[in-house]
């Protein structure tokens, strides 16, 4: 249990750990490429280490530097993975990204494997990937028949399909595109809104034929059958999802000014910049770098915030940041409405319910809805015992709330931040000294 209380302003600069989504994909695609892939800025969090462990168990040589931020992957090509051994073949820990994307990679392999994770993973919906993979001819089964992991995947030749995804999900899209690398024909996925596009960007950089466009049905991503991927160097920018907590803290705590160095600002991920800006946050982008994954330094100063409406196509670009945006809304003047975010219910926990519970415990006025919440801001909050439910995003969000609340805020489990940001609390303390 960790106690957090209000401190003085946040001042200084910080460099956020590497982007989790890009770190995952660097290891995955490097393993399927021919040659040595070098990854710099890697995030050595628990989720990304689960991805490394899975590919090591399939015969891929992966070396981490002593600090964990540089990785060398000796790729064996698209058909070079080996059958893992053991009763539970591949364990993905708490990583939904690993579980879902790896399912697409395993579907065409020449072996059978069982894919499972921790208690949270075994409750998260996998039918959203099972359905398109079955349509491609895959042999994939939910072992317990409940549409969740464990998943038994027996390699099988795949056929390209055109799939209309009911959800805008980068994990679903990435699963289908990765399976499509091995299909006999072009594979196309259409989603109702544009989800993060790290897979499309990185597969293209590794040599795959990938395209994307907007259509009357939504956003279409396609991949052609692929003969080989070629190793390359991957530079991972700072994770904007992790930067979000410092952005929120600096915007909320009077007298604060924080410079967040080298943060990824991919438009499909940077929705928090738009939403926080709409709330009146003082945010400037400096030293922009364009490339496969654009990045910039983010300067944030304290400002007075106001309520706003967060909805529609922007939701996939800030789905992981909605808990901390809800915290910002609780301290803003006026009402904030979050809608079109039912996906929050199937994250590490039901984040609509958990955020509502925590905010109510601290004295906020918040009403949960089927697809979001309504937050009446401007009320002073007080410290409370916060149940994080082992969810890293809840722990970091309520740590920010604790900086602004009267009294002491207690987090029942702060260790869960190791999934994405092991040094979060030390970094936060360094800015509030």
N, C-alpha and C positions, 0 to 999 in steps of 0.2 A: 504494500500500500504506500502511496506517495502523497505527501501533502504539498499543496501549492497555494500561495497567498500573493496578494498584490504587491508589486515591486515598482520601482521607478521606471522611467522610460527605457525603451530598447534603443541602444545606440551602437553603431558600428557596421561592420560588413561581415558577410558570411558566404561560404560556398557550400551549396546544398549537395548531398550525395547524388550519384548518378541516377538517371531515369530508370525506374524499375522495368517499365514496358520494353524499353530499348535494350536494356541489359539482357532480359530474357531472350529476346529475338536474336541478339548477337550470338549467344551461345547456340541456340537452335539452328540457325541458318549456317553458322560457321561449322557446325558438326556435319551438316549435309553438303557442304561445299567441298571442293577438291583443293587441298593445300592448307596453309596455316593462316588462320584468321587471328588478328591481334585486336583486342578490345581495350581501350583506355577509358577511364572514368567509370568503370563497372561498379554497380551497387552490390556489395557483399552482404546483402540482407538475407534473411532466412528463405524467402520465396525464391530468390535467384539462385541461392545455393542448392535448393531443391531441384531446380532445372539442371544445374551442373551434375548433381548426383545421378539423376535419371540417365543423362547421356553418357556419363562414365560407365554406368552399369550396362550400357549397350555398346561398349568397346571403344568409346571416344576418349582420346588422351587430352585432358584439359589441365593446364597449369595456372595457378593463381599466384600473383606476387605476394610477398609477405603482408602487405597492407590490404590485399584483396581487391585493389582497384584496377589492376592490369591482369588480363587473361589471355592466354594463348590456347587456341583450339586447333587441334590437328584433325581437320576434316577428312572423312572417308568417302565422301560422295553420297549422292542420293540413295544409293543401294548398298551402302557400307555399314549400316547399323547391324548389330548382332543381337540375337535373342538374349534377354536378361535372364538370370537364374533366380532361384529362390521362390518360396511359396507365394509371397506377395512380390510380384515382379518389379514394379516401379512405384515408389512412394513419393507423392508430390507435396506432402506437408499441408500447409494452409493455402497453397497457391492455385487459385482458379485459372490463372493464365497458363501455368504449366499444364494443368489437367486438360483444359479444353484444346489448346493448340497442339499439344502432344498427341491427342487423340487423332487429329487429322494426319499427323506425320506417321503414326503407327498403323493406320488403316490399310495402307498399301504394302507394308513390309512383309517379308517372307517368313514371319514367325508369329507366334501367339504370345500375348502379354496381358497381364492384369494391371490395371491402373487404379490406384486408390490414394487416399490422403487422410488427413486428420478428421476429427468428428465434424468439424464445420464443412469440410469438403464433401463429406458423405451425406450432407443435407442439401447441398446446393444443386440447382436444376441442371441436368446434363441432357435432357431430352432435346434441348435446343441445338445441340450438336449431333446427337444420335440420329435425329430425323434426316438432316441433309446427308449425313454419311451413309445411312441406309439407302437413300435415294441414289447415291453414287455406286451402290453395290457392295458397300463395306459389310463386314461381319462384326458387328459391335453389339454387345448385350449388357444391360444393367444387371449385374449378378443377382441383386435382390429384387429385381422386377419393379423398382420404384422410380425409375428414371434418374437415378443418382449413381455416384460411384459406390462401390467398385465397378469398373467397367472391364469386361473381357473383350479383347480385340484380337481377332484372328485375321492376319493379313490376307488381302484378296484384291484382284485386279479391279480398278475403278473406272467408271464412266463419267465423263464430264456432264454437268447438268446446269440448268438455269434455276436458281433457287431464290424464292421470295422470302426473305427472313422476316418474321413478325416483329423482331426487336432490332434496334440499332445497337449492335454489340461488336466491338473489335475482336473479342475472343471468338465469337461465332464466325465472323468474317475470316479471321486468320486461320481457324481450323479448316474451313472449306477451301480457302486458297492454297493452304499447304497440301491438302489432299489432292487438289487440282493439279499440282506439279506433276503428279504421277498418273493422272487420268489420260484416257485415250483421245479425248477431245477437249475443246475449250470448256472451262468452268466459269460460270458467272453467278455472282451473288448480288441481289438487290436488297438494300435495307431502306427503311422508311426515313431515316435521317443519317447524316454522315457521321460515323463513329471514327475514333482515332485511326490514322492511316499509317502507323509505323510499319506495319507488315508490307503494304504496297511499296513504300519508299525503300525499305531495306531489301526486299526481294529483287526489286529492279536494280539496286546497286550491286547485288550478287550475280546479276546476269539473267534473271528470269524475265519473261515477257509478260508484264503486268500493265493493265490500263484501268482508268477509272473515269467516270463521267456522271453528270446529273441527267436523269431521265424523267419522264412524266410519272413514273412509278416510284421514284426516289433516287437513291445514289447507287450506281452500279460499279462493281469491281470485278475484273475478269483476269484470268491467268491462262496462258497456253501451256500445253504439255511441255515439260522441260527435260532436256537430256543431261544437263550439268549446271551446277552453280560453281562460281569461282570465288575463292577466298579473297578477303580484302581487309583493310583496316577499318575499324569501327570506333568512332569517337562518340562517347555517350555524354550528352549535356546534363546539367543538373535537372532533377525531377521537379517539375512545376507543381505536382501534387504535394510534394514535401515543402516546397517554397511557400505554399498557400498558408501555412500556419504562421510563418513569420510575416507574411504580407498582412494577414489579419491582425496579428498582435501589434505590428507597427501602426496600422491604421487606427486601432482602438485606443492604445495607451497614450495619454497626453504626453507631448514632448518627444515622441519617438521619431527616429529617422534611421532606416536600415537599408543597406545596399546588398542585394542578393545577387551574387556573381554567377555568370555563366549558366543561366537557367534556360531550359528548352522552352521555346514559344511556338511550337508547332500549332497552327491554327485549329487543328482538330483536338487539341488538348488545352488551349489557353482561354477557355471560356470564362475562367475565374477573373481574368483581367477585365473582360467586358462587364461581367456582373458586378464586380467590386467597383468598377468605374461608374456604373449606373447608380450605385449606392453613394457615390461621392468620394470614394477613396482617392487620395493623391498619389498617383502611380505614374512613373516615368520609365521608359525603356531607353537604355543607354548602350553604346558599343554593340550594336546589332551585328550578328554574323549570319549570313545566309549560307546555306549548304543543304546537304541531305536532310538534316534536322536543324532548323534555325534556332539561334540562341541569342540571349541578350542579358545585360545586367539590369535588374529591376530595382529601382529606387522607390521606396515607400515612406511617406511621411504621415504623421497623425493628421486626421481630418474629421470633421463632423459627418456622420453617415445618416442616410435617410433610407426609408423602406423602398422596395422595388418589387417588380414581378419577374420571376425567373421561370421560363417555360419554353416549350417548343423545341426547335432544332438545336438550340444551344445546350440542351440538357446532356447529350452524349459527350460534349466537350468539357463538362465540369462535373460529371456524375460523382467522381470521388471527392470533389471539393464541396459538395452540398452540405455535409455536416458542419464544416467550419463556416460556410456562408450563413447557415442557420444561426450559428453563434454570433456572427457579426450582426445579423438582423435583430437579435435580441437586444443589442445595445444601440441600435439605430433608432432614429425618430420615425414614427409612423409604422405602417403595416407592410410586411414582406410576404408575398405569396409565392410558394414553390409548387409547381404542378408539372404533370407529364413525367414524373420521376418514380414511377412504380418499381423501376429496376432497383431502387434502394432497398426493397424488401428482400432481395435475394443476394445480397452481398455477404460479407463475413457474418453479419447478423442482420436482422431487420432494422435498418438504420432509421427508418421513419419512426418506428416505435421507440428505439433506444435514444435517439436524439430528443424526441418529445419527453421521454421519461426524465432524462437528465436536466433539460431546461425547466421542466415543471418543478423538479426538486430544488432548483436554484431560484425559484420565484418568478420565472418568466411566464408570459401569457402565450401559449402555443396550442394550436388545435391540429391534430393529425388528420390527414385526408387519405383517400385510397391511393393517391399518386403524389403525395407531398405533404405540405403543412402550411399553416397560416400562423405567422408570428407577429404579435403586436409588441413592437419594440419600445424603448425609452424608459423601461422600469429598472430600478437598481436591482441587481442580483446579489444573492448571498451564497456563501460557500455551502457545499453539500457533499454527501457521499455519492460518487458517480460510479455506476456499474458499467464497465467498458465491454463486457461480454467477450473479452479476448480480441477485440477489434482495434487494430492499430489506429485507424482514422478517428475513432471515437476518443481514444486516449489522448491523442494530440490535440483534437478540437477542444476538449474540455480542459486541457492544460491551459489553452489560450483564454478560455472563459475564466479560469481561476485567477489569472492576472488582473482581471477587472472586477471580480466579485468582492463583496465585503466578507471578511473572515477567511476561513481556511476551506479549500476544496480538496477532497480526498479522492484519489483514483484507486479503485480496488485492485487493479492490475496494470502497472505501467510497463511490464516486461514485454507486452505484446507489440510494442513499437519496433522490436527487433525485426519484424517481418519486412519493413520498408525503410526504417530510419533508426538504426541502433544507437546513434549518438545524439538523438533529438534533445533529450533533457540537458545534456552537458552543453550543447550548442545554444539552447535557450537561456541557460544560466549565464553563459559568457556574454550575451547581449544585454542582460539586465543587471550586471554588476555596477 
